[in-house]
């Protein structure tokens, strides 16, 4: 949706708060960034456009955390693993499970994942951020970056009270779309070509999961291919997870093509197209898939899931070669596990392959060029398209969040720019918090 003209606005925006660190975006990475900053001593504000924290895990109904493990080796610790344990203790998950990704596509890829009830995750996250002393503004949309002399000074936001200014020397962009970075003038990377398709998830109740699991994989795939041929399905997926009890299915089966989620009209069309596809998918499941005959549509995600928009230009660009060749970095602050997960734009397939080892993510990839006091985490890190596909999983994103939240708090407390803080200082704090950022650390973790 391209504007055809402009108007001039003059705004007097009230200052509603002053902080050490402001985190924009309350998804997996942003929530952990805010907790880490507050626990490191910073007065911290977390801004989220929706009504809950958790992002893809909750609002998008992607009801499992992926990439805590590389094979049988745990690669993520610290706050993310603490959250995983808290969700289990609250009854929201019965622990890490083996899950086969891409089975219906003919590219089975086994993973260890943590499936959960998204509703439990919502209130667990509320409790943890409140314990840490984070101020939270829900239903609050980012409006504009405030930059003075090349450094961040805060942000303006839109709330039910109207437009407000919030000031801080450090801002973490965890928006998923690099909204703060774009507003601040940070360049983004664009390789050309189409972006990965979007998915609108949904939940079915009254599902006989045990009966479904008894169906041989070859038969499941044959039925999926039949649904594709008839136009009832939209990609080679029969992907779902269940909450504890095993009587529901949270399904990631829609595939919405040709969407630029940074375009307002496209983003709106994606929601409508997703619901149209869900109506067809539910009918197919009830009729064709054992265990789904009496299924009831219980919920559709609050918003469509987006795999790819902006990737910022940072002080280092993580590449597929870095990941596949297991390159080490002096400033490593998080470990990724993959898989390298690339959904085919314009098609029905998916490309899945595993890094040979856990891979290190350098702090420099989370430092945007051109603006001081601005940090990123999650899928907008400075990375090639292929590397982003392996680093965007939620456990990896949370690990990045802990690193930048820690860095932001250290910088604010000492009056330094984040880029001036040696990576070793951040690594020391991460080590004390039992976070993992080197392959050698991960090798000693229990499965």
N, C-alpha and C positions, 0 to 999 in steps of 0.2 A: 504494500500500500504506500505509494510514493506521494508525498505532499506536492500540490501544484502551486502553492503560494505560501507566504509567511505573514505573520503578524508580529508586531512589537509588543512585548509585555514588560511592565514595570511592577515589580513585586516587593512588598515589605513583609518579609517572612519572620515570624517570631522565633527566637532561639528557645527551644524546649529542653535542652540538656547539653551538658558538657561531659565528655568521657575520655578515657585513655585509648580505648579501642572500640570501634563500631564494626560489627559484622553484618553485612547485608546478605540475607538469604539464610533461612533456617532449615535447610535440608540437612542431609547426613554430615557433610563436611563443615557447613557453617555452624551447626549446633555444637559439634566437637570443638571447633575453633573458639567459640565463645566460652565454653566450659574451660578450655585450656588457658585462655587469656585471664579469666576471672580467678582461676586457681593459682595463677602465677602472680596475682596481686593487682591486676588492672581493673579499673572501673570500666565495666563492659556493657555494651548495649547490643542486643540481637534483634534485627529487623526482619520480619517475615511477611510476605504479601498474603498468605493464606491464614486459616484459622487454627493451624496446628504446626508443630515442628516435625521434622523427619523427612520432608520432601518426597522423593520417589518412593521411599519405604511406606509412607502413610498416605499422603494425598494422591499419589499415583498408583497405590495398591501393588507396588512391586515388593511383595511380602516375603522377601528373603534377602539376607546380607551375603553377598558373594565376595570372595577374595581374602578371607581371613587365612586361607590355607593355600599353599602350593603343593598339590598332591597330599601327602600326609604331614607336611611341615607347616606349622603355624608361622605366619609372617607378619601378623598385626597384633600388637599388644596395647598397652596404655589405656587411654580412655575408651577407644572403640571396643576393646575386649571387655572392659568393665561394663559397658552398656549391654553387650551381648549377655553377660552373666546376670545383669539386673533384669533384663527381659525374661530370661529363663526363671529366675527366682520369683518373678511376679506372675508366673503361670502363662506367660505369653508365648512361650516356645518350649518344646520338649528336647531341645538340644540340636547340635549339628547333625545333619543327615547327608547321606550320599544322594546326589541328584544328577540325572543324566540330561545335559543340555543338548539341544539340536537333534534329539533322537528321531523325531518325525521327519527331519530334513535329510536323514541318511548320513549325518555326521555326528554320531553320538560322542559326547564329551563329558566324562564323569567329573563331578566336583563335590567338594564338601561345603555345604551351605547351611545357614541358620534360617530356617523358615519360622515365621512368627505371625501372631495376630496383630495387624497394624493398629488396632484400637488400643491394645495394651502398650505398644511402643509409644503412642502419643502421650499417655499419662506418665510413663516411665521417664521420657525425656523432659516433660514439665518438671518432674520432681528433681532431676539431676541439675538442670539449669538453675532452679530456685535454690537448691542447696549451695551451689557455687556462688550465688549472689549476682547472677546475670540479670540485668533489666531486659525485659522482653516486650516488644511491640508487635502484636499480631495484626492482621488486616491493615498492614502498612506497606505501601508501595514506594519503592525507590523512585525519586524524581530526577535528581541532579547531583553530580559531584561538585564539591566546593574545593577549588584549588587556588592556592596563593603562592606565587613565586615558585612554581613548579613542585609544590608539596601539597599533600592532602590537608585540608582543614576541617573536613566533615562532609555531610550530605544533607540534601533536603529530601523530604518524604511527603507523601500524600496520605492523610488519615481521615477518619470520620470527623475530626476537628478541623480539617483543612490542611493547608501546607505548613510544615514545620521544618525548622533547621536544627540539626543535631551536630555538634562540633566534637572533633577528636583529631589528634595528630596522626593516628593510624586507622586505616579502614581496610577491612578484609572483604574482598569481593567474592562471595560464595553464592552469587545469584544464579549460577549455571549458564547464564548467557553473557557474562562479562559486562553487565550493564554499567557498573561503576567505571570500569576501565574504558568503555566506549565513551562515556560522558566526559571522562578526564582527558581524552585524547590519546589513549594508548593504542597503538596500531594492533590490528589482529591479523592472523594468518588466514589465507584463503588459497587452497590448492586448486580451486576450480572444480567443476563437476557437481553432481547432485549430492545432497546430504542424505544420511541414512534415514530410513522411514521412521515414523513415530508409531507408538502403540498406546491405545486406551485399554486399560485393564478392567476386569470386572470380576465379581464374586458370585458363585452359585452356591446355594444351600441345598440340603437334602440329596447329597451325592454319596453313592456307595463307592468310596475310594478303593476299598479292598477288592471289589469286583473289577474295577478298572485295571488295577495293578496286575491282575491275573491274566489279562489279555496279552498275548505274545507281541513283542515289538513289531514284528513284520506285519502282523494283522493291523496294528494301529496305523503304521505307515501307509498300508494299502488303503485304509479308509480315509485317511487324510488326503491322499492323492486323488481319490474319487471326489471328495468334497471340493478340492481345488479345480478339478476338471469341470464340475458342475457350477462353479462360481459361488459356492456357499462358503468357502474358506478363502483366505487372502494371502497366506504363506504357509510353508511347510512346518506347521507348529501344532502340537497338542500339549502345550506347556502350561502346567499349573502347579501350585503348591497348596497344601492344606494347613489350616490352623490346628493346634492340639485337639485331638478328638477324631480327626479324619472324616468329618461329615460334610465338608465344604470344599470348593475348588476355587482358588483365586487364579484367574486365567490371563495369560499374556498372549493372546491369539489374534488380535487385530493387527493390521499392517497398513499404515496410512502413508501413501506415497506422495511425492512432489510437493512437500511442505517446507517452506522456509519459516521456521517458528519465530523468527524475528520480524515477520510481516504480520500485522494485526489481522488482515483478512484471512491469510493462510492459517494462522493460529485458530481463528474462529471456525474455519471450514474443517480443520482437523478434528475438533470436538464433535461436530455434527456427523462427519464421515465415520468417525470411530463408533458412534452410537448406531449408525446404520449397519455397520459391519457386525457389531455385537448382536443385533437382532437376528441376523442370518446365522451367526456362529452358534448361538444358543439353540436355535431350531435344529441345526445339524447335530450338535452334541446329544440332544434329547432323543433324536431319531436313530443315530448311527453308532453311538459309543456306549458300550456296556457300562453300567454304573451311573449313567446320566439320565436315564429314562424319566425319573421323577424330579429332576433338578428344577430349582426355582431361582430366577434371577433376583439376587438380594441386594446388589450394590454395583454401581459403576463409579470408577475413580473420579475424584473431584476434578482432575485435569489430566490431559493427555501427557504421556511420557515422551520426552524429547531426548534423543541420543546425541545430537550434534548441532551446535550453532557456532558461536565464536570460539576460537582458541587464540589467546593473547600472544603477543610477541614479548618474550621475556629475555632475561640475561643469558639463558641457555635454552635450547630447544631439544627436548627429549625425542629421540628417533627410534624407529623400529630396530635399527642396528644396535643401538644402546641396549635395548631390551633383549634381543635375541642373542647378542654376544656377551651378555651379563657383564657389562662394563661397570666398574666401580667408580664412585665419586667421593672426593674428599669432603664435600658438603652434603652427603646423603642425609636425608631426614625422614624417609619413609621407604617401605618395601611394597612392591606390587607383585601380584601372583598371576595376573591374567584371569581368564583366557583372552587371547587376542580375538576380539568379538566384533566382526564387521558384517552388518546386515546389508544385503545387496540393494542399492538404490535402483528402483524401477523393476525389481525382480522379486522372486519368492524364496530365494536361497539365503544362506548364512555361511560365512567363512569363520571357522573356529580352529585355532591352533594354540599350542601351549608354549610359553617361554621355557627354555631348558632348565632355568633356575629362577628363583625369586629375583626380581630386578630392583635396583636402587633408583630412587628419584632424587635429583639434586635440588637443593634449596633455590638455586638460581632460576630454575624453571617456574618458580612461584613468585618471582620478583619482576613485575612489569617494567619495561623500559620507559624512560621519559618522565615518570612521576614518582617522587619520593613519598614514603608513607603509605603506599598502596600495595597490598598483597592479594594473592589469589589462592584458591584451592578448589579441588574437584575437576570436572571435565574441561574447564577453561584454561588449564595449565598450558604453559608454552610447550607444545609437542606437535609432531607431525600428526596427520590424520590417523595413520596406522598405530602410532604409539598411544594416542589418546584412546583408541579403541581398546587397548589393553590396560590403560590406567584409570579408566572412568568408573570402574566398579566401586560399589559403595564403601566397602571396608578400606580400600586404597584411598578413596576420597576422604574418609574420616581420618586416616593417618596423616594425610596432607594437612587437614584442618588442625590437628593437634600441633603440628609443627609451626604453622603460621600464627596460630593463636598464641603460642609460647613466644615466638619471635616478636610479635606485636607488643606483648606485655613487657618483655625485656627492654625493647627500644623505648617505649613510653616512659618506663620507670627511670631510665638513665638519661633521657633527653637526647638520645641518638636517633639517627635515621635507621630504619630497619636494614638498609643495605650496608650500613657501617658496623653492624653487629656481627662478629665472627661466627661462622657456622658452628664452631666448637662450643660456644656458649649455649646455643640452642640444643646441640647434641647432648650436652651435659644434663640439661633439664629433662630432655626426652628420656635419657637413660635412667634418671631418678624416678621418672614416672612409669618405668617398665615398658616404654614404647620400643619398637624394633625398627631399626633403620639400616642395619648392615646384614648381609647374608650370613656372616659368621654368627651373629646373634640368633637368627632364626633357626640355625641348625641344631640348637640346644633346647628348642621349645618342645614341650610335650604335645602329642597329637590330640 
